[in-house]
């Protein structure tokens, strides 16, 4: 076996393992999907007149969206969750938004 083929034979299983899903880590495909979901949720929050998307932090892991940060009303909190649920690929939403009325 030539030296480049031998190196490839060693590296290929390592690369495959690096892209594999584990309970603590997303696969490369899942990571990309989560990134797209996060971007879509954030875009909807920014475009919506009820939510203030700049104050809401969005993270996605394996289709589960986590919302965190501060909102000024229960209506805003509920609307943010509804918008997140409406994005294709979202399996669940964990709404950890805290209501902090404006002064």
CORGI-V684464 format. One record per pair of residues at least 24 apart in sequence whose C-alpha atoms are under 6 Angstrom apart, sorted by sequence separation. I is the first residue (numbers start at 1). J is the second residue. If there is no record, write none. Layout:
# CORGI-V684464
i->{I:I}
j->{J:J}
This chain:
# CORGI-V684464
i->{51:34:50:73:34:63:64:66:70:72:63:64:65:66:67:68:69:70:71:72:64:67:68:70:71:72:72:41}
j->{76:60:76:99:61:90:91:93:97:99:91:92:93:94:95:96:97:98:99:100:93:96:97:99:100:101:102:84}
